Structure formats: structure tokens, C-alpha cells
Amino acid sequence: IKIYASTSGYSPSTFTVKKGVPVKLLFSADKYAGCGVQLIMPDFGVSVIAIEGQELPVQFTPNQEGVFAYRCSMNMFKGQMTVVA
């Protein structure tokens, strides 16, 4: 799943994955994205800062169903990941 941060937020701002299936995110950001250059998924221990021109890989396996938020460091950019059975 590719997540891109621009001045208008994260794209996509929502996505769905399956419980127990490893997830690989590729995170990148526009150099003008401000605090959006950081992606934090507190429920999964994810915190990365984009480097201009690169896609940063992030891998984890969601082991519970539900809706989980992701955000920037200032909580201005937000998104949601839904985990289904």
C-alpha cells in the first residue's frame, strides 16, 4: 500500500487490510508536506519520517480487527486503516 503525504493530507486517507496478513506500506511525502512528512501508527509501533524522493518501507502484521488511526506528529494529517477478518 502506497501512502503519499502532500500539502492537502495523506493519500489514501483510508484503506483496508486483513487480520493476520503482513502489511507493507511504502510511505513518501512532498517536500512541502510540513508535519505530514511523518507517519505515526501508534497501535502498531510505526513512526517514520519521509526522505524526499524515497519511498520508505514499513512492515507489520495486524493481529486484531478494528479501525486504527494514523497521523502526523502534530495530529493535523490523519487517516484510518480498517482491519477485517
Steps between C-alpha positions, in 0.01 A plus 500: 500500500647834399429798724601843376493820704440829321400846621136383501554186712561129463396308193333264547347623822326165555581143403408146603723201579445146631566382853807275523628593154831693492462860383768685306461877479709714269498850646613812316432871529516824308774726632232761581284263706615655830431274797345250257848373418460287811264202517406362841289190562514474880307172521769327292815676623550677166671839485685599182615824343504522122819583318439708189491290185491164681230253595557369850387141556313422821391145586278364775227240550165615645374235742168654599201631311386860524563851377842645578612859455818625344620858523784749480701624797268798556177301447406727206524232229280199573393172349345167591591140437220244535596142587247232403486122555 
